[in-house]
Amino acid sequence: MDNSEFRFDIGTGFLFFSGFQEAYSSFERLKDSGVLSKVGEDDWGTDAPIRVVMGQKTDSYTKNMLKGLVKDGVSNYDDETTQLLQGLVDDDLIDFRVIKDENFHPKIYSFYLESNIPDDIWSGSANFSRSGLKNNIELCTPMDVNHERRSNFREWFDNLWEKGSSDLDVLEVIDEVESSEHIYYTPEVFFAKLVDMLGRE
C-alpha cells in the first residue's frame, strides 16, 4: 500500500445523513487532498477506499438519499453534503453494506494510513449521526492494540463486509428516533442534587 493512500472503515449500528453533515469538512479535505483512490486489492471487497457497514434501521431521509446516490446515481437533494457524497460515490471512493440483524450495534472507526491493516482504531458509543458525533455525550477512544490484534480487526470487518447486503432497499425506516429521557448532570451538579434529595427523605 502506497503511503499516500488512505482507507477508512466505518462500522456503525445507526447511520444517519446528519453524520455526513457533521463530518462534511473532513470528507471534503480527504477528497480534495488526493489521498483517496480506488483499491486494487481483491480481498478488500470493493474498489472504494471508504467502506461503510451500517445497521438496517435509519430514517427515511437517509434511506432515500443513499438509494438515490448509490442505486440510481441521482439525488433529489441539492445541498453541499449530498453533492460531496455524490462525487465520492461516482468516483467509487465510498461504498455501503447493510447488516440485516437487529443485534448489529458496533461503533468502530478504523484508519489505514500506511498498511493494509488499520493503523488507528477508534471505538466507543458514538453512532455515525449528528447525535453521536456532536449532540450526545459519547465516548470514543483509540484502541492501543498490537499488530496481531489490528489484523484481527481487519479480518472482522472484512467478514462483516462480505456478510452485508449492498441492496439499500433492505434499509428499514424508523418512524421516530427516540431521544433519551435521561438528564445528564456534571458530577458537581449530580452530587449536589443527590445530597439535596437525600436531605428531603
N, C-alpha and C positions, 0 to 999 in steps of 0.2 A: 504494500500500500504506500503510495507516494505521500510524503509529509505534507503536501499542500492540500491533500484531500481531507474531507471531513464527513463523518457519518453520525447519525443521531437516531437512537431508538426511543420511542415514547410508548410506554405501556400504562394504560390508564383505564380504570373501571368506568369512569364517566368522562366523555369528551364533549365539550360544547364549543360552538363557534366563538364564544366570548373568550375562550382561552387563546385562540389565534389573535384576537383583537388585543389582548393584553401583551402578547409576545410579538406583536407586529414588527416593532423596530429591530428585534433580534433576528427574526426571519428575513427581514429586508436586508440587514447587514450581511447575513450569510449569503443571500442570493447575489448581492452586488459585489461581494468580495471575490467571487470566482472560485471559492474553495469547494463548491458543490459540483459534482459531476457524476455521470452515470457510473454504476458499479459493474465492473467486469468480473464478477465472482459468482459462479454458479450457485454455491450454497448460501448466498445472501438471500436468494429467493425473489429478487426484484432488481430492476435497473436503478431504482431510486435510492439515493443515499440516506433519505429520511424515511424510516419505517414507523408507522403508527398502528398499534394494536389497541383496540378500544372495546369496551363493553357494548352490549346490544342496545342499551337504552340511552336515548338522548332526547332533545327537544325537536319540535317539528322544523324549526328554522335551520338547525344544524343538519338534519337529515335531508331536507330539500336542497340546501346549499351544496352539500357534499355529493349528492346524487347528480345535481346539475353539472358540477365541475368534473367529476370523475367518470360518471356513466355517459352523460350526454355531451360533455365538452363545452357546455354553455351554462350561463347562470343568469337568473332574473335579477340578481343583486349587483349593484354597481358602486360599492364602496372600496376604499383602498385595500382593505384586508382581503376582500374577495378577489380583487384584481391580482394581488400578490400570490394568493393561493392558486389562482387560475394559471399564472405563469409557472409556478412550481410543478403543478400537475401536467401542464402541456409539455414542459421540458423533461418530464419523467424524473423529477427531483424529490417527489414525495409520493408515498403510496399508503394505502389503508387496508387493514383487515379488521373484521368484526368477530369477536368470540361469542358464540351463541350459548352462553352459560351464565345464569344469574349469579353464580358464585364467583365470577371473574371480577376481582376488585383490587388489583395491584396499582401502585403508583410508582413507576420507576422510569428514570431518565438516564440513558447511557450515552456517553460521548466517546466517539472514536477519533482520536487525534493523530496517532502515529502508527497504529497497527490495526489488524483485523479482529482484535478483541477490544472490548471497551477499556479505555484508559481512565475514565472518570465515570463513576456510577453514583447517582443520587436517588434516594428512596425515602418515603415517608408517608404523609397523609394527604398530600395535595393532588387532587384530580386536575386534569387539563381543562380548566374553566376559569372564568373571572373570579368566581368564589374561591376556588382552590389556589389560584396564583396571587390573589390580591385581597379579597374581602374577608375571607375566613381567617381564623387563627390556626395556621397549619404548621407542621414541622416537616421539613425535607432536608436531609443531611447527606453529605458524601460518605460513601462506604469505603472504609480502609481495608481492602482485601488484596490478597496476593494474586499472582499471575494465574494460578490454577483456578482460584475462585472466579476471577474475571472471565476466564474461559468457560466456566460453568454457566455464568450469567448469559454469555453469548449463545451457548447451546440451548439454554432455557428459552431465550427469546426466539431463536430460530424455530424451535418446536412450536411455540405459540403462533408464529407467523405461518407456519405450514398448516396448523390446525385452523386458523382463522379463515373466514369467508371474505372473498373480495366483492361479493354481491351486497351492495349497500341497501338493497331493498329489505334485507333482513333486520335492519335497524327498527327498533320499536320506540314509538313516541311516548314520552312521559307527558301526561296532561298538565301536570304542575310539579315543578321541582320543589320538594319540601325544604323549607327553611327550618333551621334549628330553633326550638322553643327555649333553649337554654340561654342564660345570660352569662357572659364572661366578665369576671371581675379580676383586676390585678390582684396579686397576693395581699397587698396592703388593704385594699378595699374589701377583699374576701374575708380576711380575718377580722376586720372592723365590723363587718356585717354579722359574722358568726358570733363575736363577743356580744354584740347588741341583741341578737336573737336569744342567746343563752341567758342574758340578763333579764329577759322578759319571762322566762319559764320559772 
